[in-house]
Amino acid sequence: MSDIFTLNAEVREVAGKGASRRLRREGWVPAIIYGGAKNRKPMSLTLKERELSRALKEEAFYSHVLTINIGDKSEQAILMDIQRSPAKGLPLHADFERVTKTTVVHKRVPLHFINEDKCKAVKLQGGKIQHTATDVEVTCKVGDLPEFIEVDVADLELGAVLHLSDLKLPKGVTLTELNKGESHDVPVVSIAKPAGVDSADEDDDAEAEADSEE
């Protein structure tokens, strides 16, 4: 993971709802940066709405170390939370956490489902891919934080279910939910059977496939 994003910020001197609304009308987004060494205090910031909105359109922005320039200094941080307006989806407030490459974080990363067009259960048996998760929370050092996690569905059979424990993770990365125990091993994706398919139909299909291989 690299620090490919840079944001320019200013220290926010005035707090409160009224001040925040005024900043937004002027094209700024209130933000806060916190964490780091124990003696580091949170700092209120403002960011240009246009610059932040442009960065938020990039999937990688959510899982990369960011450089935030504040005056003549810079901070390394990751985005922890973004609040948006319900109507237009514009950023209203952003939370950043100061980090180093060895900082351990809990962060949600997207799942990329690959080879859906090659899934035999869909192409040959009429199955339907059902996604039950689009992202997962990982625990790792910032330097190991993946941009996304791939889920290959090419070889999934009709009725198959992939759980969190089936995901292939990069070195140094664990799934936060699985760290809580086996009961948190929830489904991620499954191949639903088409309407009208029962066990007898499946047996016939299996027998026909076996005969064709003899």
RODO-2510 file (C-alpha; in nm, 4 decimals, decimal comma):
residues 214
     n   res          X          Y          Z
     1     m     0,0000     0,0000     0,0000
     2     s     0,1332     0,3442    -0,0897
     3     d     0,0556     0,7042     0,0059
     4     i    -0,0671     0,8214    -0,3328
     5     f    -0,3219     1,0755    -0,2069
     6     t    -0,2443     1,4226    -0,0764
     7     l    -0,4941     1,6625     0,0787
     8     n    -0,4404     2,0249     0,1747
     9     a    -0,6007     2,1350     0,4999
    10     e    -0,6212     2,4386     0,7237
    11     v    -0,6537     2,4499     1,1003
    12     r    -1,0137     2,5188     1,2020
    13     e    -1,0233     2,7762     1,4792
    14     v    -1,4009     2,8084     1,5231
    15     a    -1,6230     2,5165     1,6265
    16     g    -1,9984     2,4695     1,6501
    17     k    -2,2866     2,3882     1,4178
    18     g    -2,3271     2,7441     1,2959
    19     a    -1,9608     2,7751     1,2053
    20     s    -1,9650     2,4367     1,0303
    21     r    -2,2665     2,5335     0,8198
    22     r    -2,0988     2,8582     0,7231
    23     l    -1,7832     2,6726     0,6173
    24     r    -1,9835     2,4328     0,4013
    25     r    -2,1595     2,7215     0,2279
    26     e    -1,8155     2,8604     0,1445
    27     g    -1,6987     2,5313    -0,0072
    28     w    -1,5150     2,3821     0,2905
    29     v    -1,5632     2,0548     0,4800
    30     p    -1,5015     2,0382     0,8572
    31     a    -1,2713     1,7544     0,9604
    32     i    -1,0719     1,6214     1,2534
    33     i    -0,7442     1,4342     1,2799
    34     y    -0,6594     1,2378     1,5948
    35     g    -0,4440     0,9537     1,7253
    36     g    -0,0705     0,9093     1,7005
    37     a     0,1556     0,9396     2,0037
    38     k    -0,0184     0,9572     2,3413
    39     n     0,0624     1,3245     2,3875
    40     r    -0,0778     1,4215     2,0461
    41     k    -0,4067     1,6073     2,0657
    42     p    -0,6923     1,5986     1,8128
    43     m    -0,6844     1,8850     1,5638
    44     s    -0,9860     2,0421     1,3949
    45     l    -0,9358     2,1033     1,0232
    46     t    -1,1082     2,2269     0,7110
    47     l    -1,0674     2,0757     0,3641
    48     k    -1,1723     2,2026     0,0238
    49     e    -1,4986     2,0246    -0,0609
    50     r    -1,4094     1,9920    -0,4289
    51     e    -1,0703     1,8352    -0,3528
    52     l    -1,2131     1,5917    -0,0968
    53     s    -1,5069     1,4926    -0,3177
    54     r    -1,2694     1,4166    -0,6045
    55     a    -1,0606     1,1897    -0,3803
    56     l    -1,3685     1,0142    -0,2397
    57     k    -1,4571     0,8920    -0,5885
    58     e    -1,1429     0,6745    -0,5856
    59     e    -1,1904     0,3364    -0,4172
    60     a    -0,8237     0,3288    -0,3171
    61     f    -0,8667     0,6488    -0,1131
    62     y    -1,0449     0,4550     0,1612
    63     s    -0,7598     0,2091     0,2257
    64     h    -0,4434     0,4093     0,1583
    65     v    -0,2179     0,6168     0,3761
    66     l    -0,2951     0,9803     0,3007
    67     t    -0,0643     1,2780     0,3249
    68     i    -0,2453     1,5735     0,4794
    69     n    -0,0618     1,9041     0,4451
    70     i    -0,1431     2,1428     0,7290
    71     g     0,0394     2,4700     0,6835
    72     d     0,4108     2,3932     0,6556
    73     k     0,3723     2,0489     0,8159
    74     s     0,2281     1,7199     0,6956
    75     e     0,0590     1,4245     0,8642
    76     q     0,0282     1,0616     0,7554
    77     a    -0,3267     0,9420     0,8165
    78     i    -0,6060     0,7149     0,7014
    79     l    -0,9710     0,8021     0,6551
    80     m    -1,1760     0,6550     0,9397
    81     d    -1,5198     0,8018     0,8739
    82     i    -1,7009     1,0254     0,6286
    83     q    -2,0429     1,1802     0,6874
    84     r    -2,2478     1,2740     0,3819
    85     s    -2,5614     1,4740     0,3165
    86     p    -2,8611     1,2410     0,2660
    87     a    -2,9904     1,4207    -0,0430
    88     k    -2,6819     1,4968    -0,2538
    89     g    -2,4212     1,2730    -0,0910
    90     l    -2,1825     1,5645    -0,0404
    91     p    -1,9203     1,5259     0,2352
    92     l    -2,0242     1,6968     0,5586
    93     h    -1,7453     1,5892     0,7941
    94     a    -1,4357     1,3687     0,7759
    95     d    -1,2427     1,1824     1,0470
    96     f    -0,8755     1,0942     0,9986
    97     e    -0,6413     0,8939     1,2216
    98     r    -0,2678     0,9607     1,2343
    99     v    -0,0703     0,6467     1,1528
   100     t     0,2697     0,4988     1,0857
   101     k     0,3378     0,1872     0,8791
   102     t     0,3287    -0,0233     1,1979
   103     t     0,0036     0,1157     1,3393
   104     v    -0,2542    -0,1627     1,3796
   105     v    -0,5952    -0,0626     1,2456
   106     h    -0,9418    -0,2100     1,2011
   107     k    -1,0649    -0,1005     0,8591
   108     r    -1,3358    -0,2015     0,6147
   109     v    -1,2116    -0,2918     0,2667
   110     p    -1,4208    -0,3791    -0,0404
   111     l    -1,4657    -0,7272    -0,1833
   112     h    -1,3982    -0,7696    -0,5555
   113     f    -1,5893    -1,0666    -0,6952
   114     i    -1,4030    -1,2017    -0,9976
   115     n    -1,4817    -1,4535    -1,2734
   116     e    -1,8574    -1,4204    -1,2308
   117     d    -1,8933    -1,4560    -1,6080
   118     k    -1,7043    -1,7875    -1,5913
   119     c    -1,9020    -1,9479    -1,3079
   120     k    -2,0182    -2,2854    -1,4449
   121     a    -2,3088    -2,3131    -1,2020
   122     v    -2,4478    -1,9934    -1,3529
   123     k    -2,3639    -2,0581    -1,7182
   124     l    -2,4670    -2,4245    -1,7352
   125     q    -2,7135    -2,4772    -1,4516
   126     g    -2,9006    -2,1487    -1,4307
   127     g    -2,7741    -2,0588    -1,0859
   128     k    -2,7741    -1,7031    -0,9574
   129     i    -2,4894    -1,5354    -0,7716
   130     q    -2,6083    -1,3786    -0,4475
   131     h    -2,3758    -1,1379    -0,2649
   132     t    -2,4369    -1,1202     0,1088
   133     a    -2,1409    -0,8888     0,1751
   134     t    -1,9704    -0,6206    -0,0308
   135     d    -1,6936    -0,5377     0,2154
   136     v    -1,5274    -0,6812     0,5258
   137     e    -1,3436    -0,5411     0,8248
   138     v    -0,9781    -0,6399     0,8457
   139     t    -0,7236    -0,6084     1,1237
   140     c    -0,3630    -0,5443     1,0236
   141     k    -0,0747    -0,3029     1,0291
   142     v    -0,1277    -0,0003     0,8087
   143     g     0,1593    -0,1100     0,5867
   144     d    -0,0245    -0,4377     0,5136
   145     l    -0,3677    -0,2841     0,4534
   146     p    -0,5077    -0,4206     0,1244
   147     e    -0,6890    -0,1990    -0,1223
   148     f    -0,9460    -0,4776    -0,1718
   149     i    -0,9877    -0,8548    -0,1316
   150     e    -1,0610    -1,0735    -0,4332
   151     v    -1,3267    -1,3453    -0,4192
   152     d    -1,3048    -1,5950    -0,7072
   153     v    -1,6424    -1,7533    -0,7864
   154     a    -1,5434    -1,9384    -1,1061
   155     d    -1,5500    -2,2863    -0,9507
   156     l    -1,8469    -2,2477    -0,7180
   157     e    -2,1109    -2,5169    -0,7623
   158     l    -2,4874    -2,4863    -0,7460
   159     g    -2,5904    -2,4295    -0,3842
   160     a    -2,2356    -2,3452    -0,2752
   161     v    -2,1761    -2,0868    -0,0034
   162     l    -1,8497    -1,9054     0,0642
   163     h    -1,7933    -1,7851     0,4202
   164     l    -1,5466    -1,5373     0,5676
   165     s    -1,3134    -1,8253     0,6522
   166     d    -1,2956    -1,9165     0,2819
   167     l    -1,1461    -1,5824     0,1788
   168     k    -0,7814    -1,5700     0,0752
   169     l    -0,6111    -1,2929     0,2693
   170     p    -0,2781    -1,1184     0,2159
   171     k     0,0023    -1,1905     0,4608
   172     g    -0,0393    -1,0111     0,7913
   173     v    -0,4131    -0,9525     0,7451
   174     t    -0,6907    -1,1109     0,9527
   175     l    -1,0673    -1,0686     0,9512
   176     t    -1,1923    -0,8841     1,2565
   177     e    -1,5114    -1,0900     1,2816
   178     l    -1,3255    -1,4229     1,2756
   179     n    -1,1075    -1,2998     1,5604
   180     k    -1,4285    -1,3041     1,7681
   181     g    -1,4931    -1,6761     1,7127
   182     e    -1,6427    -1,9311     1,4724
   183     s    -1,9982    -1,8062     1,5271
   184     h    -1,9006    -1,4912     1,3359
   185     d    -1,8054    -1,6857     1,0216
   186     v    -2,0882    -1,5400     0,8131
   187     p    -2,1629    -1,6053     0,4424
   188     v    -2,0121    -1,3758     0,1800
   189     v    -2,1504    -1,5104    -0,1480
   190     s    -2,3621    -1,8062    -0,2579
   191     i    -2,4935    -1,9673    -0,5762
   192     a    -2,8709    -1,9909    -0,5534
   193     k    -3,0510    -2,2752    -0,7271
   194     p    -3,2960    -2,1804    -1,0019
   195     a    -3,6650    -2,2153    -0,9228
   196     g    -3,7896    -2,5722    -0,9595
   197     v    -3,4564    -2,7436    -0,9013
   198     d    -3,4767    -3,0111    -0,6310
   199     s    -3,2437    -3,2794    -0,5061
   200     a    -3,3700    -3,5317    -0,7618
   201     d    -3,2827    -3,2952    -1,0448
   202     e    -2,9370    -3,2497    -0,8975
   203     d    -2,8886    -3,6268    -0,8756
   204     d    -2,9871    -3,6610    -1,2416
   205     d    -2,7417    -3,3891    -1,3388
   206     a    -2,4633    -3,5529    -1,1410
   207     e    -2,5379    -3,8944    -1,2938
   208     a    -2,5416    -3,7497    -1,6448
   209     e    -2,2104    -3,5767    -1,5845
   210     a    -2,0577    -3,8991    -1,4504
   211     d    -2,1810    -4,0949    -1,7544
   212     s    -2,0265    -3,8429    -1,9906
   213     e    -1,6879    -3,8925    -1,8290
   214     e    -1,6881    -4,2736    -1,8775
***
